[in-house]
Amino acid sequence: MPLLLAVMVVFTLGEMISSPVANAYVAALAPDDMRGRFMGILGVSWGGAAMVGPVVGITLFEYSPPLLWIACFGLGVVAAAAVAGIRTRD
């Protein structure tokens, strides 16, 4: 139980740090007249991930635990490449 508590504290702190940064990043990318749409899509993406992620993750873990972690790594690399390829407005 102490390890679970420690992990949840780390995850919570990470989310508290990353959420404002992600919102600011998306707001900076959006043209002024479309900022609401960009923020809405960000919210939908988080909601969709919260619905689909656990189902897909558990199914993949049931099939092959190493494959789940390989898929997580691959998706992380794709996401990092996508963010690195986006240029903010000056």
C-alpha positions in Angstrom: 0.0 0.0 0.0 2.8 2.6 0.7 4.2 2.0 -2.8 0.8 2.5 -4.4 0.4 5.7 -2.4 3.8 7.0 -3.5 3.1 6.2 -7.1 -0.2 8.0 -7.0 1.4 11.1 -5.4 4.0 11.1 -8.3 1.3 10.7 -10.9 -0.8 13.4 -9.4 2.1 15.9 -9.2 2.9 15.1 -12.8 -0.6 15.8 -13.9 -0.7 19.0 -11.9 2.4 20.2 -13.7 1.6 18.9 -17.2 -2.1 20.0 -17.5 -1.5 23.8 -17.3 1.5 23.5 -19.7 -0.5 21.5 -22.2 -3.4 24.0 -22.1 -1.0 26.9 -22.5 0.8 25.2 -25.4 -2.5 24.5 -27.3 -3.7 28.1 -26.7 -0.4 29.4 -28.1 -0.7 27.3 -31.2 -4.3 28.3 -31.9 -5.2 31.3 -34.0 -7.0 33.9 -32.0 -10.4 33.3 -33.7 -10.2 29.5 -33.2 -8.8 29.2 -29.7 -12.1 27.8 -28.3 -12.2 25.1 -30.9 -8.6 24.1 -30.2 -9.2 24.0 -26.5 -12.4 22.0 -27.1 -10.5 19.4 -29.2 -7.9 19.1 -26.4 -10.7 18.4 -23.9 -12.3 15.8 -26.2 -9.0 14.1 -26.8 -8.5 13.8 -23.0 -12.1 12.5 -22.6 -11.7 10.1 -25.5 -8.4 8.8 -24.1 -10.0 8.2 -20.7 -12.8 6.2 -22.3 -10.8 4.2 -24.8 -7.4 3.9 -23.1 -8.3 1.6 -20.3 -10.3 -0.8 -22.5 -7.6 -1.0 -25.1 -4.8 -1.2 -22.5 -6.4 -4.0 -20.5 -7.2 -6.0 -23.7 -3.7 -5.6 -25.0 -2.2 -6.5 -21.5 -4.4 -9.6 -21.5 -3.0 -10.6 -24.9 0.6 -9.8 -24.2 2.0 -7.5 -21.4 5.3 -6.7 -23.2 3.3 -5.7 -26.3 1.4 -3.2 -24.2 4.6 -1.5 -23.2 6.0 -1.6 -26.7 2.8 0.0 -27.9 3.1 2.7 -25.2 6.7 3.4 -26.2 5.8 3.6 -29.9 2.8 6.0 -29.3 5.0 8.1 -27.0 7.7 8.4 -29.8 5.0 9.3 -32.3 3.5 11.9 -30.0 6.9 13.4 -29.3 7.7 13.6 -33.0 4.4 15.3 -33.7 4.9 17.9 -31.0 8.5 18.5 -32.1 7.3 19.0 -35.7 4.8 21.7 -34.7 6.1 25.3 -34.8 4.4 27.9 -32.6 3.3 31.3 -34.0 5.7 34.2 -33.4 
